[in-house]
């Protein structure tokens, strides 16, 4: 409950005092960081080489690795421009 109120307060502050373009850039940056962390965690899980449960879809290691590298590249591009 407290986390929801804190996030809602932060969103309210950002929405009231930032221009729309800055708000869009911040949102895109946060989403890229989240996707990069997600893909990195998938790489770590894949490298553990544990046996998956039955009925779980398997993807090769390069899929989350490429996703992680693309997200990191886009984050770097966004920070440089």
Protein Blocks (a to p, Z undefined) as FASTA:
>chain_A
ZZmmmmmmmmmmmmmmpcfklmmmmmmmmmmmmmmmmmmmmmmmmmnopacdehiacddf
klmmmmmmmmmmmmmmmmmZZ
